[in-house]
Amino acid sequence: MAIADDITLLEQKLNGLIIKYEHYFIGLEKREPLLLLGEVEKLVRRYTGVPINNTMYKHRFNMLVARLNTYREHWNRILKLMEEGRYSRDRFISDLHLRQKDKPERIPPEAPHATAESDIDRLVHEFREARKACNLPVDKITRELVTATIEKQKPLLAAKLGTENLAFRVVIEDGKPKLKAGLRKH
């Protein structure tokens, strides 16, 4: 095999190894992926000490080796914690994160009895809680402020989305709570 093919293969196997170890640490895999680790280390040993003339391939190889070494230190630290019984596998939290990554951002369907008034109250409450979570002051967050913000943005959003049937939610982006709009589901 040529160096280019081997480096591409090394990168693919390293990415697979990282995923396998993460699955092992959260409890989805029952055994440590030692076979795959051995294959990755074998590829690394093949070119360690061999002069690589192409600068791009040399750089990619060195970066992959550095990445492997960094991850290996991380994995060894976690394995040591597991042996000592001080590592907790937070599978529920990891499953939640996986589901949130795979699911496109949607507005939850509103209850049929929900009114505009209760929506505003919900948004005010969620916005205050989000600001508290971000360690920001909440004393200036009033119902009138949230209503004014929504009314100011509604015409622009309605023109952009092509409908006035909008639902708002609170999200935290870059450490700051924001109001986001989307189409209301019926």
N, C-alpha and C positions, 0 to 999 in steps of 0.2 A: 504494500500500500504506500501511496505517496504521503508526504508530510501533511499536505492540505486535507486529504481524506481523514488521516488520523486525528488531526486537530479538530475537525468537525465532529468526528465520532466521540472524541474526548469531551467536547462541549455538550453533546447530547447525553452522554452517559453521566456526566457530572450533574446536569440538570435533573435527570431521572433519579440520581442518588440523593440529591437534596430533597426531592419530593418524598422518596421512600423513607428517609430518616425522619422527616416531619411527620409522616403517617405513623411511623414507629413510636415516636415520642408522644403522640396524642392517643395512641392505642388502637389505631386502625390496622396496623401491621403487628403480627404477633412476634416476629423475629427481626433482629437487627439485620439490615441488608449487607451482610459481610461479603457475599459473592460479588455483588455489584461494586462494592468498595474495592475488592481485589482486582476487578477488571479495570477500574479507573486507575488504580495505583500501577498496574502493569503497563498501561498506556503511558503514564507519566515516566516510569522508569525507562521505557524504550528510548525516550529522547533526552533524558537527563544525562548531561555530559557529552551529548552529541552536538557538534556545531550546526546551528541552523542558519543558513546563509541569507535566506529571505527575511528581511526585517519585519515585515508584517506578520509572518508566521511565527517568528521568534517572539514578538510582542504578544500575540494571542496565546501562545503556549505559556509564556511566563505569567500572563494574567490569569489563565486557567489554573496553573499550579498554585499561585498565590490565593486564588479563591478557594481551591480545595484545602489548602492549609488553614485558612481562616475558618472554614466550615468544620474542619476536623477538630480544631481547638474547641469550637462551640459544642460539637457533638460529644467530645470527651468530657467537657464540663457537665453536660446534662446527664451523660451516662454515670458519671461519678455521683451526681445528686440522686439518680435513681437507685444506685447501689446502696447509698446511705439512707434511702427512704425519705428523702427531703424533696422529692420532685412530685408534683401533682399533675396528673393528666387532665387537662381541662377540655375534655372532648365535647361537652355541651357548648362551650364558648366557641371552640373551633368550628363545630358544625354550624353554629349561628353565623359566623363570619363567612363560611363557604356559601351558605344559602344567600346571604346578603350580596356577595360578589356575583353570584350567578343570576340573581333576580334583577330585572331592570327596574329602575326607579319608577314607582307608581304611587298614585294617590289612593289611599284606602277608600273603599266605597262608603258613602255616607249613609247613615240610617235614614229611613224615609221621614221620620218625625223631626229630624234635625232642621233647625231654622237658622237663618242668617245670624240671629242674636246668639244662639248657642255656639255657632262656629266662631264668632268673634271672641266670646268668652274662653273657648277652648284655645284659640290662638294666643290670647293674652297670657293664659296660664302656661302654655307650652313655651312661649317666648321668655317669660320670667324664669321658668325652670332652666331653660337653656342658658340664659345669662348667668344664673347662679352656678351652673355647672362649669361655666367658663370664667368664673370669678370676676364677673362684671356687675356693676350696680344695677339694681332692678327698680329703684324708687321712681324713676322717670317713665317707666313703661306703664302706660294707661290704656284704657279701652279706646279713648279718643285718638291716641297716637297710632295705635294699630289700625283703627278704622280709616284714619286719614291716609296712612301709608298704602293701604289696600285700594282705597278710592283713587288715589293718585296714579297707581300702577295699572288699575283695571282697564282703562281705555287702550293703553299701549299693548297690554297683553292680549286683549280681545282682538285687536287688529292683527297682531302677530299670529295668534292661534286660530283666528277665524271664528271664534265663538265667545259668547259671554258667559257660558256655563263653566265657570272656573272653580277650582278648589285650591285652597291655600294650606300650606304646612310649614312647620319650622324645621330648619336643618342647620347643622353647625358646619361651617366651611372655614378652614384656616383659623380655627379657634374663635370664630365669631358666629353668633346665631343670625340667621337670615330667614326672611319669609320667601318661600318659593311657591309658584303657581303651576298648576297643571289642569288638564281636562278633568272635569267631574265625571265620575262613573255613575251610571244610572242603576 
